[in-house]
Amino acid sequence: MAAPTYETIAAHGDGIEVVVPPRSTAVPSGELDGPTQRDRHLQMITERGRLAWQVATNYGQRSLVETTMGRYKALTGPRLRARSLAAQQTEAAIGVAALNRMLAAGRPKSVRCQRVIA
């Protein structure tokens, strides 16, 4: 991931953690001010391995988010149709409510039974 991407994200606020896997051919940036966020990720991958980096950065969450967005787009389509921001917010809220209802319908309802000791 190029430095401009990290700079753009940093411009939105301090403390934002970028969790994008660096390429296998990535090399440290060589910054003199200290290691960048990307350099720290590269160092962790080198020392502990890519799977340990994924666990440490909670990278698996990305897969869950991508799956949810895929379901949402399959239900509502790839884009919003409303023009105004308020209408877009309403359209998105309706899509999320419909998705949640569909997911709830497919989720089993289990009840834990208590043992009765006689």
Biopython code that builds the backbone (N, CA, C, O; Angstrom):
import numpy as np
from Bio.PDB.StructureBuilder import StructureBuilder

atoms = [
    (1, "MET", "N", (0.858, -1.168, 0.000)),
    (1, "MET", "CA", (0.000, 0.000, 0.000)),
    (1, "MET", "C", (0.897, 1.222, 0.000)),
    (1, "MET", "O", (1.852, 1.306, 0.772)),
    (2, "ALA", "N", (0.593, 2.135, -0.842)),
    (2, "ALA", "CA", (1.431, 3.317, -1.015)),
    (2, "ALA", "C", (1.267, 4.289, 0.154)),
    (2, "ALA", "O", (0.245, 4.307, 0.841)),
    (3, "ALA", "N", (2.306, 5.092, 0.353)),
    (3, "ALA", "CA", (2.300, 6.069, 1.442)),
    (3, "ALA", "C", (1.138, 7.057, 1.335)),
    (3, "ALA", "O", (0.583, 7.428, 2.369)),
    (4, "PRO", "N", (0.739, 7.506, 0.130)),
    (4, "PRO", "CA", (-0.396, 8.441, 0.065)),
    (4, "PRO", "C", (-1.676, 7.886, 0.702)),
    (4, "PRO", "O", (-2.470, 8.650, 1.252)),
    (5, "THR", "N", (-1.878, 6.593, 0.636)),
    (5, "THR", "CA", (-3.063, 6.004, 1.255)),
    (5, "THR", "C", (-3.005, 6.163, 2.765)),
    (5, "THR", "O", (-3.991, 6.548, 3.393)),
    (6, "TYR", "N", (-1.849, 5.867, 3.345)),
    (6, "TYR", "CA", (-1.683, 6.029, 4.790)),
    (6, "TYR", "C", (-1.832, 7.496, 5.183)),
    (6, "TYR", "O", (-2.421, 7.800, 6.221)),
    (7, "GLU", "N", (-1.304, 8.409, 4.363)),
    (7, "GLU", "CA", (-1.413, 9.842, 4.651)),
    (7, "GLU", "C", (-2.865, 10.302, 4.585)),
    (7, "GLU", "O", (-3.306, 11.093, 5.419)),
    (8, "THR", "N", (-3.602, 9.814, 3.606)),
    (8, "THR", "CA", (-5.013, 10.178, 3.474)),
    (8, "THR", "C", (-5.809, 9.714, 4.681)),
    (8, "THR", "O", (-6.651, 10.447, 5.202)),
    (9, "ILE", "N", (-5.541, 8.498, 5.121)),
    (9, "ILE", "CA", (-6.247, 7.971, 6.287)),
    (9, "ILE", "C", (-5.865, 8.750, 7.537)),
    (9, "ILE", "O", (-6.723, 9.050, 8.366)),
    (10, "ALA", "N", (-4.579, 9.080, 7.679)),
    (10, "ALA", "CA", (-4.112, 9.837, 8.842)),
    (10, "ALA", "C", (-4.718, 11.236, 8.878)),
    (10, "ALA", "O", (-4.890, 11.805, 9.956)),
    (11, "ALA", "N", (-5.046, 11.798, 7.709)),
    (11, "ALA", "CA", (-5.642, 13.129, 7.662)),
    (11, "ALA", "C", (-7.042, 13.148, 8.276)),
    (11, "ALA", "O", (-7.524, 14.204, 8.687)),
    (12, "HIS", "N", (-7.693, 11.989, 8.341)),
    (12, "HIS", "CA", (-9.037, 11.907, 8.926)),
    (12, "HIS", "C", (-9.020, 11.878, 10.442)),
    (12, "HIS", "O", (-10.051, 12.098, 11.078)),
    (13, "GLY", "N", (-7.866, 11.610, 11.026)),
    (13, "GLY", "CA", (-7.786, 11.605, 12.476)),
    (13, "GLY", "C", (-6.595, 10.817, 12.965)),
    (13, "GLY", "O", (-6.120, 9.899, 12.296)),
    (14, "ASP", "N", (-6.121, 11.182, 14.132)),
    (14, "ASP", "CA", (-5.003, 10.469, 14.737)),
    (14, "ASP", "C", (-5.504, 9.176, 15.369)),
    (14, "ASP", "O", (-6.656, 9.078, 15.790)),
    (15, "GLY", "N", (-4.642, 8.217, 15.423)),
    (15, "GLY", "CA", (-4.981, 6.965, 16.095)),
    (15, "GLY", "C", (-5.756, 5.980, 15.249)),
    (15, "GLY", "O", (-6.201, 4.951, 15.758)),
    (16, "ILE", "N", (-5.930, 6.270, 13.964)),
    (16, "ILE", "CA", (-6.626, 5.325, 13.087)),
    (16, "ILE", "C", (-5.624, 4.259, 12.674)),
    (16, "ILE", "O", (-4.558, 4.566, 12.141)),
    (17, "GLU", "N", (-5.972, 3.022, 12.921)),
    (17, "GLU", "CA", (-5.091, 1.906, 12.589)),
    (17, "GLU", "C", (-5.448, 1.379, 11.203)),
    (17, "GLU", "O", (-6.589, 0.994, 10.952)),
    (18, "VAL", "N", (-4.460, 1.365, 10.302)),
    (18, "VAL", "CA", (-4.658, 0.836, 8.965)),
    (18, "VAL", "C", (-4.393, -0.662, 9.027)),
    (18, "VAL", "O", (-3.304, -1.086, 9.414)),
    (19, "VAL", "N", (-5.369, -1.451, 8.651)),
    (19, "VAL", "CA", (-5.217, -2.902, 8.683)),
    (19, "VAL", "C", (-5.368, -3.422, 7.263)),
    (19, "VAL", "O", (-6.378, -4.022, 6.894)),
    (20, "VAL", "N", (-4.326, -3.169, 6.481)),
    (20, "VAL", "CA", (-4.269, -3.628, 5.099)),
    (20, "VAL", "C", (-2.988, -4.432, 4.970)),
    (20, "VAL", "O", (-1.911, -3.922, 5.281)),
    (21, "PRO", "N", (-3.076, -5.672, 4.522)),
    (21, "PRO", "CA", (-1.865, -6.484, 4.468)),
    (21, "PRO", "C", (-0.885, -5.948, 3.423)),
    (21, "PRO", "O", (-1.266, -5.718, 2.276)),
    (22, "PRO", "N", (0.364, -5.750, 3.815)),
    (22, "PRO", "CA", (1.356, -5.325, 2.824)),
    (22, "PRO", "C", (1.651, -6.473, 1.860)),
    (22, "PRO", "O", (1.482, -7.644, 2.198)),
    (23, "ARG", "N", (2.085, -6.122, 0.676)),
    (23, "ARG", "CA", (2.430, -7.151, -0.308)),
    (23, "ARG", "C", (3.585, -7.990, 0.201)),
    (23, "ARG", "O", (4.348, -7.555, 1.064)),
    (24, "SER", "N", (3.710, -9.180, -0.330)),
    (24, "SER", "CA", (4.788, -10.064, 0.102)),
    (24, "SER", "C", (6.157, -9.511, -0.296)),
    (24, "SER", "O", (7.170, -9.887, 0.295)),
    (25, "THR", "N", (6.197, -8.630, -1.282)),
    (25, "THR", "CA", (7.465, -8.041, -1.739)),
    (25, "THR", "C", (7.723, -6.669, -1.127)),
    (25, "THR", "O", (8.662, -5.987, -1.535)),
    (26, "ALA", "N", (6.912, -6.249, -0.156)),
    (26, "ALA", "CA", (7.043, -4.918, 0.439)),
    (26, "ALA", "C", (8.347, -4.799, 1.220)),
    (26, "ALA", "O", (8.803, -5.754, 1.850)),
    (27, "VAL", "N", (8.937, -3.603, 1.166)),
    (27, "VAL", "CA", (10.166, -3.315, 1.909)),
    (27, "VAL", "C", (9.906, -2.105, 2.809)),
    (27, "VAL", "O", (9.055, -1.275, 2.491)),
    (28, "PRO", "N", (10.631, -1.995, 3.931)),
    (28, "PRO", "CA", (10.437, -0.845, 4.820)),
    (28, "PRO", "C", (10.689, 0.474, 4.099)),
    (28, "PRO", "O", (11.451, 0.528, 3.134)),
    (29, "SER", "N", (10.044, 1.536, 4.574)),
    (29, "SER", "CA", (10.096, 2.832, 3.899)),
    (29, "SER", "C", (11.418, 3.558, 4.088)),
    (29, "SER", "O", (11.809, 4.348, 3.230)),
    (30, "GLY", "N", (12.111, 3.311, 5.184)),
    (30, "GLY", "CA", (13.364, 4.003, 5.440)),
    (30, "GLY", "C", (13.177, 5.398, 5.998)),
    (30, "GLY", "O", (14.064, 6.241, 5.860)),
    (31, "GLU", "N", (12.032, 5.662, 6.631)),
    (31, "GLU", "CA", (11.767, 6.966, 7.241)),
    (31, "GLU", "C", (12.743, 7.215, 8.374)),
    (31, "GLU", "O", (13.062, 6.297, 9.130)),
    (32, "LEU", "N", (13.225, 8.452, 8.503)),
    (32, "LEU", "CA", (14.175, 8.804, 9.549)),
    (32, "LEU", "C", (13.485, 9.149, 10.864)),
    (32, "LEU", "O", (14.112, 9.094, 11.922)),
    (33, "ASP", "N", (12.203, 9.505, 10.812)),
    (33, "ASP", "CA", (11.467, 9.930, 12.008)),
    (33, "ASP", "C", (11.070, 8.761, 12.907)),
    (33, "ASP", "O", (10.478, 8.979, 13.965)),
    (34, "GLY", "N", (11.368, 7.578, 12.527)),
    (34, "GLY", "CA", (10.942, 6.400, 13.274)),
    (34, "GLY", "C", (10.095, 5.523, 12.377)),
    (34, "GLY", "O", (9.714, 5.937, 11.281)),
    (35, "PRO", "N", (9.795, 4.317, 12.827)),
    (35, "PRO", "CA", (9.028, 3.414, 11.965)),
    (35, "PRO", "C", (7.592, 3.896, 11.767)),
    (35, "PRO", "O", (6.930, 4.334, 12.708)),
    (36, "THR", "N", (7.139, 3.806, 10.547)),
    (36, "THR", "CA", (5.757, 4.153, 10.234)),
    (36, "THR", "C", (4.866, 2.975, 10.617)),
    (36, "THR", "O", (5.358, 1.903, 10.966)),
    (37, "GLN", "N", (3.572, 3.180, 10.549)),
    (37, "GLN", "CA", (2.617, 2.118, 10.863)),
    (37, "GLN", "C", (2.845, 0.923, 9.937)),
    (37, "GLN", "O", (2.812, -0.228, 10.373)),
    (38, "ARG", "N", (3.074, 1.209, 8.664)),
    (38, "ARG", "CA", (3.334, 0.166, 7.671)),
    (38, "ARG", "C", (4.617, -0.584, 8.008)),
    (38, "ARG", "O", (4.665, -1.810, 7.908)),
    (39, "ASP", "N", (5.662, 0.152, 8.410)),
    (39, "ASP", "CA", (6.932, -0.479, 8.765)),
    (39, "ASP", "C", (6.773, -1.391, 9.984)),
    (39, "ASP", "O", (7.379, -2.460, 10.049)),
    (40, "ARG", "N", (5.956, -0.962, 10.946)),
    (40, "ARG", "CA", (5.714, -1.800, 12.133)),
    (40, "ARG", "C", (4.989, -3.091, 11.743)),
    (40, "ARG", "O", (5.267, -4.157, 12.291)),
    (41, "HIS", "N", (4.067, -2.983, 10.800)),
    (41, "HIS", "CA", (3.369, -4.178, 10.316)),
    (41, "HIS", "C", (4.352, -5.113, 9.613)),
    (41, "HIS", "O", (4.324, -6.324, 9.831)),
    (42, "LEU", "N", (5.215, -4.555, 8.773)),
    (42, "LEU", "CA", (6.203, -5.371, 8.070)),
    (42, "LEU", "C", (7.136, -6.069, 9.054)),
    (42, "LEU", "O", (7.480, -7.236, 8.868)),
    (43, "GLN", "N", (7.543, -5.359, 10.092)),
    (43, "GLN", "CA", (8.435, -5.934, 11.090)),
    (43, "GLN", "C", (7.741, -7.081, 11.827)),
    (43, "GLN", "O", (8.350, -8.125, 12.064)),
    (44, "MET", "N", (6.472, -6.892, 12.190)),
    (44, "MET", "CA", (5.740, -7.937, 12.884)),
    (44, "MET", "C", (5.583, -9.165, 11.997)),
    (44, "MET", "O", (5.712, -10.294, 12.470)),
    (45, "ILE", "N", (5.307, -8.952, 10.713)),
    (45, "ILE", "CA", (5.160, -10.076, 9.785)),
    (45, "ILE", "C", (6.477, -10.818, 9.645)),
    (45, "ILE", "O", (6.498, -12.048, 9.592)),
    (46, "THR", "N", (7.580, -10.074, 9.584)),
    (46, "THR", "CA", (8.897, -10.701, 9.467)),
    (46, "THR", "C", (9.233, -11.505, 10.716)),
    (46, "THR", "O", (9.760, -12.613, 10.613)),
    (47, "GLU", "N", (8.936, -10.963, 11.894)),
    (47, "GLU", "CA", (9.300, -11.622, 13.144)),
    (47, "GLU", "C", (8.380, -12.776, 13.510)),
    (47, "GLU", "O", (8.848, -13.831, 13.937)),
    (48, "ARG", "N", (7.073, -12.585, 13.345)),
    (48, "ARG", "CA", (6.110, -13.578, 13.834)),
    (48, "ARG", "C", (5.376, -14.335, 12.740)),
    (48, "ARG", "O", (4.827, -15.405, 12.998)),
    (49, "GLY", "N", (5.354, -13.805, 11.532)),
    (49, "GLY", "CA", (4.634, -14.443, 10.433)),
    (49, "GLY", "C", (3.320, -13.726, 10.145)),
    (49, "GLY", "O", (2.802, -12.981, 10.977)),
    (50, "ARG", "N", (2.799, -13.966, 8.957)),
    (50, "ARG", "CA", (1.594, -13.277, 8.498)),
    (50, "ARG", "C", (0.362, -13.662, 9.310)),
    (50, "ARG", "O", (-0.472, -12.806, 9.606)),
    (51, "LEU", "N", (0.235, -14.936, 9.673)),
    (51, "LEU", "CA", (-0.943, -15.353, 10.439)),
    (51, "LEU", "C", (-0.971, -14.709, 11.817)),
    (51, "LEU", "O", (-2.036, -14.322, 12.297)),
    (52, "ALA", "N", (0.191, -14.588, 12.459)),
    (52, "ALA", "CA", (0.239, -13.920, 13.767)),
    (52, "ALA", "C", (-0.121, -12.446, 13.613)),
    (52, "ALA", "O", (-0.771, -11.872, 14.486)),
    (53, "TRP", "N", (0.297, -11.829, 12.508)),
    (53, "TRP", "CA", (-0.067, -10.429, 12.249)),
    (53, "TRP", "C", (-1.583, -10.300, 12.095)),
    (53, "TRP", "O", (-2.188, -9.365, 12.620)),
    (54, "GLN", "N", (-2.188, -11.239, 11.375)),
    (54, "GLN", "CA", (-3.642, -11.191, 11.184)),
    (54, "GLN", "C", (-4.376, -11.299, 12.511)),
    (54, "GLN", "O", (-5.373, -10.609, 12.723)),
    (55, "VAL", "N", (-3.899, -12.153, 13.402)),
    (55, "VAL", "CA", (-4.528, -12.299, 14.713)),
    (55, "VAL", "C", (-4.329, -11.033, 15.533)),
    (55, "VAL", "O", (-5.266, -10.551, 16.170)),
    (56, "ALA", "N", (-3.102, -10.486, 15.521)),
    (56, "ALA", "CA", (-2.784, -9.305, 16.336)),
    (56, "ALA", "C", (-3.559, -8.071, 15.890)),
    (56, "ALA", "O", (-3.901, -7.225, 16.716)),
    (57, "THR", "N", (-3.842, -7.959, 14.594)),
    (57, "THR", "CA", (-4.542, -6.777, 14.077)),
    (57, "THR", "C", (-6.035, -7.007, 13.898)),
    (57, "THR", "O", (-6.746, -6.116, 13.432)),
    (58, "ASN", "N", (-6.527, -8.206, 14.267)),
    (58, "ASN", "CA", (-7.943, -8.543, 14.109)),
    (58, "ASN", "C", (-8.369, -8.452, 12.646)),
    (58, "ASN", "O", (-9.454, -7.965, 12.328)),
    (59, "TYR", "N", (-7.498, -8.928, 11.767)),
    (59, "TYR", "CA", (-7.730, -8.858, 10.332)),
    (59, "TYR", "C", (-8.938, -9.691, 9.897)),
    (59, "TYR", "O", (-9.563, -9.378, 8.883)),
    (60, "GLY", "N", (-9.277, -10.742, 10.643)),
    (60, "GLY", "CA", (-10.419, -11.589, 10.295)),
    (60, "GLY", "C", (-11.734, -10.833, 10.284)),
    (60, "GLY", "O", (-12.684, -11.249, 9.621)),
    (61, "GLN", "N", (-11.801, -9.724, 11.014)),
    (61, "GLN", "CA", (-13.008, -8.888, 11.042)),
    (61, "GLN", "C", (-13.333, -8.380, 9.638)),
    (61, "GLN", "O", (-14.500, -8.209, 9.284)),
    (62, "ARG", "N", (-12.283, -8.140, 8.840)),
    (62, "ARG", "CA", (-12.481, -7.638, 7.477)),
    (62, "ARG", "C", (-13.320, -8.616, 6.660)),
    (62, "ARG", "O", (-14.201, -8.198, 5.909)),
    (63, "SER", "N", (-13.056, -9.906, 6.798)),
    (63, "SER", "CA", (-13.810, -10.909, 6.068)),
    (63, "SER", "C", (-15.291, -10.856, 6.439)),
    (63, "SER", "O", (-16.154, -10.957, 5.567)),
    (64, "LEU", "N", (-15.582, -10.701, 7.713)),
    (64, "LEU", "CA", (-16.984, -10.614, 8.156)),
    (64, "LEU", "C", (-17.674, -9.392, 7.572)),
    (64, "LEU", "O", (-18.829, -9.465, 7.153)),
    (65, "VAL", "N", (-16.964, -8.264, 7.545)),
    (65, "VAL", "CA", (-17.535, -7.030, 6.997)),
    (65, "VAL", "C", (-17.773, -7.181, 5.498)),
    (65, "VAL", "O", (-18.821, -6.774, 4.997)),
    (66, "GLU", "N", (-16.808, -7.763, 4.774)),
    (66, "GLU", "CA", (-16.971, -7.940, 3.331)),
    (66, "GLU", "C", (-18.137, -8.869, 3.010)),
    (66, "GLU", "O", (-18.869, -8.637, 2.047)),
    (67, "THR", "N", (-18.313, -9.916, 3.810)),
    (67, "THR", "CA", (-19.438, -10.832, 3.607)),
    (67, "THR", "C", (-20.764, -10.116, 3.833)),
    (67, "THR", "O", (-21.712, -10.299, 3.069)),
    (68, "THR", "N", (-20.830, -9.304, 4.878)),
    (68, "THR", "CA", (-22.050, -8.558, 5.173)),
    (68, "THR", "C", (-22.359, -7.564, 4.055)),
    (68, "THR", "O", (-23.510, -7.433, 3.638)),
    (69, "MET", "N", (-21.337, -6.866, 3.572)),
    (69, "MET", "CA", (-21.564, -5.904, 2.476)),
    (69, "MET", "C", (-22.014, -6.628, 1.211)),
    (69, "MET", "O", (-22.842, -6.107, 0.464)),
    (70, "GLY", "N", (-21.480, -7.817, 0.964)),
    (70, "GLY", "CA", (-21.921, -8.599, -0.197)),
    (70, "GLY", "C", (-23.389, -8.969, -0.091)),
    (70, "GLY", "O", (-24.123, -8.911, -1.077)),
    (71, "ARG", "N", (-23.816, -9.350, 1.109)),
    (71, "ARG", "CA", (-25.236, -9.668, 1.315)),
    (71, "ARG", "C", (-26.107, -8.433, 1.115)),
    (71, "ARG", "O", (-27.158, -8.496, 0.476)),
    (72, "TYR", "N", (-25.655, -7.307, 1.670)),
    (72, "TYR", "CA", (-26.422, -6.063, 1.555)),
    (72, "TYR", "C", (-26.585, -5.677, 0.086)),
    (72, "TYR", "O", (-27.684, -5.330, -0.345)),
    (73, "LYS", "N", (-25.489, -5.737, -0.690)),
    (73, "LYS", "CA", (-25.551, -5.355, -2.101)),
    (73, "LYS", "C", (-26.384, -6.341, -2.912)),
    (73, "LYS", "O", (-27.041, -5.948, -3.876)),
    (74, "ALA", "N", (-26.366, -7.619, -2.531)),
    (74, "ALA", "CA", (-27.203, -8.596, -3.230)),
    (74, "ALA", "C", (-28.680, -8.302, -2.986)),
    (74, "ALA", "O", (-29.519, -8.532, -3.857)),
    (75, "LEU", "N", (-28.985, -7.799, -1.810)),
    (75, "LEU", "CA", (-30.376, -7.491, -1.452)),
    (75, "LEU", "C", (-30.847, -6.179, -2.060)),
    (75, "LEU", "O", (-31.952, -6.107, -2.598)),
    (76, "THR", "N", (-30.016, -5.132, -1.981)),
    (76, "THR", "CA", (-30.457, -3.795, -2.369)),
    (76, "THR", "C", (-29.926, -3.323, -3.712)),
    (76, "THR", "O", (-30.458, -2.375, -4.289)),
    (77, "GLY", "N", (-28.894, -3.964, -4.212)),
    (77, "GLY", "CA", (-28.259, -3.512, -5.440)),
    (77, "GLY", "C", (-26.949, -2.803, -5.122)),
    (77, "GLY", "O", (-26.668, -2.510, -3.960)),
    (78, "PRO", "N", (-26.148, -2.528, -6.143)),
    (78, "PRO", "CA", (-24.802, -1.996, -5.915)),
    (78, "PRO", "C", (-24.728, -0.519, -5.541)),
    (78, "PRO", "O", (-23.664, -0.036, -5.153)),
    (79, "ARG", "N", (-25.835, 0.201, -5.652)),
    (79, "ARG", "CA", (-25.767, 1.634, -5.354)),
    (79, "ARG", "C", (-27.082, 2.121, -4.763)),
    (79, "ARG", "O", (-28.116, 1.459, -4.850)),
    (80, "LEU", "N", (-27.005, 3.305, -4.158)),
    (80, "LEU", "CA", (-28.213, 3.942, -3.636)),
    (80, "LEU", "C", (-28.937, 4.643, -4.781)),
    (80, "LEU", "O", (-28.304, 5.129, -5.718)),
    (81, "ARG", "N", (-30.245, 4.693, -4.702)),
    (81, "ARG", "CA", (-31.030, 5.319, -5.764)),
    (81, "ARG", "C", (-31.487, 6.731, -5.386)),
    (81, "ARG", "O", (-31.753, 7.559, -6.258)),
    (82, "ALA", "N", (-31.575, 6.993, -4.104)),
    (82, "ALA", "CA", (-32.040, 8.297, -3.642)),
    (82, "ALA", "C", (-30.987, 9.367, -3.939)),
    (82, "ALA", "O", (-29.798, 9.065, -4.040)),
    (83, "ARG", "N", (-31.427, 10.602, -4.075)),
    (83, "ARG", "CA", (-30.498, 11.692, -4.405)),
    (83, "ARG", "C", (-30.074, 12.504, -3.196)),
    (83, "ARG", "O", (-28.903, 12.865, -3.085)),
    (84, "SER", "N", (-30.980, 12.799, -2.299)),
    (84, "SER", "CA", (-30.619, 13.633, -1.147)),
    (84, "SER", "C", (-30.013, 12.763, -0.046)),
    (84, "SER", "O", (-30.284, 11.564, 0.031)),
    (85, "LEU", "N", (-29.199, 13.371, 0.796)),
    (85, "LEU", "CA", (-28.544, 12.635, 1.874)),
    (85, "LEU", "C", (-29.560, 12.014, 2.824)),
    (85, "LEU", "O", (-29.402, 10.863, 3.230)),
    (86, "ALA", "N", (-30.590, 12.756, 3.179)),
    (86, "ALA", "CA", (-31.603, 12.233, 4.101)),
    (86, "ALA", "C", (-32.304, 11.015, 3.498)),
    (86, "ALA", "O", (-32.544, 10.026, 4.191)),
    (87, "ALA", "N", (-32.626, 11.090, 2.223)),
    (87, "ALA", "CA", (-33.283, 9.968, 1.563)),
    (87, "ALA", "C", (-32.335, 8.774, 1.433)),
    (87, "ALA", "O", (-32.768, 7.627, 1.546)),
    (88, "GLN", "N", (-31.042, 9.037, 1.196)),
    (88, "GLN", "CA", (-30.055, 7.962, 1.132)),
    (88, "GLN", "C", (-29.916, 7.271, 2.483)),
    (88, "GLN", "O", (-29.793, 6.049, 2.554)),
    (89, "GLN", "N", (-29.937, 8.062, 3.551)),
    (89, "GLN", "CA", (-29.853, 7.477, 4.891)),
    (89, "GLN", "C", (-31.069, 6.601, 5.173)),
    (89, "GLN", "O", (-30.939, 5.526, 5.759)),
    (90, "THR", "N", (-32.241, 7.053, 4.763)),
    (90, "THR", "CA", (-33.457, 6.271, 4.949)),
    (90, "THR", "C", (-33.400, 4.994, 4.116)),
    (90, "THR", "O", (-33.767, 3.920, 4.591)),
    (91, "GLU", "N", (-32.940, 5.116, 2.876)),
    (91, "GLU", "CA", (-32.828, 3.949, 2.000)),
    (91, "GLU", "C", (-31.867, 2.911, 2.590)),
    (91, "GLU", "O", (-32.154, 1.714, 2.570)),
    (92, "ALA", "N", (-30.739, 3.367, 3.109)),
    (92, "ALA", "CA", (-29.770, 2.454, 3.716)),
    (92, "ALA", "C", (-30.347, 1.804, 4.971)),
    (92, "ALA", "O", (-30.144, 0.612, 5.201)),
    (93, "ALA", "N", (-31.055, 2.570, 5.772)),
    (93, "ALA", "CA", (-31.658, 2.027, 6.999)),
    (93, "ALA", "C", (-32.693, 0.952, 6.665)),
    (93, "ALA", "O", (-32.779, -0.063, 7.356)),
    (94, "ILE", "N", (-33.469, 1.168, 5.620)),
    (94, "ILE", "CA", (-34.458, 0.164, 5.208)),
    (94, "ILE", "C", (-33.759, -1.097, 4.733)),
    (94, "ILE", "O", (-34.186, -2.204, 5.063)),
    (95, "GLY", "N", (-32.679, -0.940, 3.955)),
    (95, "GLY", "CA", (-31.912, -2.095, 3.484)),
    (95, "GLY", "C", (-31.316, -2.892, 4.632)),
    (95, "GLY", "O", (-31.346, -4.122, 4.620)),
    (96, "VAL", "N", (-30.774, -2.194, 5.625)),
    (96, "VAL", "CA", (-30.188, -2.865, 6.792)),
    (96, "VAL", "C", (-31.276, -3.582, 7.583)),
    (96, "VAL", "O", (-31.066, -4.706, 8.038)),
    (97, "ALA", "N", (-32.433, -2.950, 7.754)),
    (97, "ALA", "CA", (-33.527, -3.586, 8.487)),
    (97, "ALA", "C", (-33.989, -4.859, 7.774)),
    (97, "ALA", "O", (-34.249, -5.875, 8.419)),
    (98, "ALA", "N", (-34.090, -4.801, 6.446)),
    (98, "ALA", "CA", (-34.503, -5.980, 5.684)),
    (98, "ALA", "C", (-33.449, -7.087, 5.793)),
    (98, "ALA", "O", (-33.797, -8.258, 5.949)),
    (99, "LEU", "N", (-32.167, -6.724, 5.712)),
    (99, "LEU", "CA", (-31.089, -7.709, 5.842)),
    (99, "LEU", "C", (-31.108, -8.347, 7.226)),
    (99, "LEU", "O", (-30.974, -9.565, 7.348)),
    (100, "ASN", "N", (-31.270, -7.545, 8.256)),
    (100, "ASN", "CA", (-31.326, -8.081, 9.623)),
    (100, "ASN", "C", (-32.509, -9.021, 9.809)),
    (100, "ASN", "O", (-32.392, -10.041, 10.488)),
    (101, "ARG", "N", (-33.640, -8.685, 9.214)),
    (101, "ARG", "CA", (-34.824, -9.543, 9.328)),
    (101, "ARG", "C", (-34.594, -10.882, 8.623)),
    (101, "ARG", "O", (-34.987, -11.935, 9.124)),
    (102, "MET", "N", (-33.947, -10.824, 7.445)),
    (102, "MET", "CA", (-33.654, -12.059, 6.715)),
    (102, "MET", "C", (-32.672, -12.936, 7.494)),
    (102, "MET", "O", (-32.846, -14.152, 7.572)),
    (103, "LEU", "N", (-31.644, -12.317, 8.067)),
    (103, "LEU", "CA", (-30.662, -13.079, 8.839)),
    (103, "LEU", "C", (-31.293, -13.679, 10.089)),
    (103, "LEU", "O", (-30.965, -14.801, 10.474)),
    (104, "ALA", "N", (-32.194, -12.937, 10.722)),
    (104, "ALA", "CA", (-32.867, -13.438, 11.922)),
    (104, "ALA", "C", (-33.772, -14.624, 11.584)),
    (104, "ALA", "O", (-33.918, -15.546, 12.386)),
    (105, "ALA", "N", (-34.375, -14.598, 10.400)),
    (105, "ALA", "CA", (-35.261, -15.691, 9.996)),
    (105, "ALA", "C", (-34.482, -16.988, 9.806)),
    (105, "ALA", "O", (-35.017, -18.072, 10.037)),
    (106, "GLY", "N", (-33.233, -16.884, 9.393)),
    (106, "GLY", "CA", (-32.433, -18.082, 9.162)),
    (106, "GLY", "C", (-31.635, -18.529, 10.363)),
    (106, "GLY", "O", (-31.013, -19.591, 10.335)),
    (107, "ARG", "N", (-31.643, -17.742, 11.412)),
    (107, "ARG", "CA", (-30.860, -18.058, 12.615)),
    (107, "ARG", "C", (-31.682, -18.963, 13.528)),
    (107, "ARG", "O", (-32.833, -18.651, 13.830)),
    (108, "PRO", "N", (-31.105, -20.078, 13.970)),
    (108, "PRO", "CA", (-31.872, -20.961, 14.849)),
    (108, "PRO", "C", (-32.089, -20.326, 16.216)),
    (108, "PRO", "O", (-31.240, -19.593, 16.724)),
    (109, "LYS", "N", (-33.225, -20.619, 16.788)),
    (109, "LYS", "CA", (-33.523, -20.139, 18.141)),
    (109, "LYS", "C", (-33.312, -21.306, 19.079)),
    (109, "LYS", "O", (-34.065, -22.280, 19.065)),
    (110, "SER", "N", (-32.288, -21.195, 19.885)),
    (110, "SER", "CA", (-32.002, -22.283, 20.819)),
    (110, "SER", "C", (-32.293, -21.819, 22.235)),
    (110, "SER", "O", (-32.096, -20.656, 22.588)),
    (111, "VAL", "N", (-32.761, -22.751, 23.022)),
    (111, "VAL", "CA", (-33.100, -22.472, 24.410)),
    (111, "VAL", "C", (-32.331, -23.459, 25.275)),
    (111, "VAL", "O", (-32.383, -24.669, 25.058)),
    (112, "ARG", "N", (-31.630, -22.932, 26.241)),
    (112, "ARG", "CA", (-30.874, -23.794, 27.142)),
    (112, "ARG", "C", (-31.829, -24.327, 28.200)),
    (112, "ARG", "O", (-32.505, -23.562, 28.886)),
    (113, "CYS", "N", (-31.874, -25.615, 28.319)),
    (113, "CYS", "CA", (-32.755, -26.241, 29.311)),
    (113, "CYS", "C", (-32.004, -26.405, 30.610)),
    (113, "CYS", "O", (-30.821, -26.744, 30.628)),
    (114, "GLN", "N", (-32.708, -26.162, 31.691)),
    (114, "GLN", "CA", (-32.119, -26.364, 33.011)),
    (114, "GLN", "C", (-32.410, -27.769, 33.487)),
    (114, "GLN", "O", (-33.504, -28.300, 33.296)),
    (115, "ARG", "N", (-31.418, -28.353, 34.104)),
    (115, "ARG", "CA", (-31.623, -29.692, 34.634)),
    (115, "ARG", "C", (-32.499, -29.638, 35.879)),
    (115, "ARG", "O", (-32.375, -28.747, 36.719)),
    (116, "VAL", "N", (-33.360, -30.594, 35.963)),
    (116, "VAL", "CA", (-34.197, -30.700, 37.148)),
    (116, "VAL", "C", (-33.658, -31.854, 37.975)),
    (116, "VAL", "O", (-33.679, -33.006, 37.542)),
    (117, "ILE", "N", (-33.188, -31.544, 39.137)),
    (117, "ILE", "CA", (-32.643, -32.581, 40.004)),
    (117, "ILE", "C", (-33.743, -33.036, 40.956)),
    (117, "ILE", "O", (-34.260, -32.245, 41.744)),
    (118, "ALA", "N", (-34.092, -34.307, 40.876)),
    (118, "ALA", "CA", (-35.190, -34.824, 41.700)),
    (118, "ALA", "C", (-34.699, -35.473, 42.951)),
    (118, "ALA", "O", (-35.499, -35.958, 43.750)),
]
sb = StructureBuilder()
sb.init_structure("model")
sb.init_model(0)
sb.init_chain("A")
sb.init_seg("    ")
for serial, (resi, resn, name, xyz) in enumerate(atoms, 1):
    if name == "N":
        sb.init_residue(resn, " ", resi, " ")
    sb.init_atom(name, np.array(xyz, "f"), 0.0, 1.0, " ", f" {name:<3s}", serial, name[0])
structure = sb.get_structure()
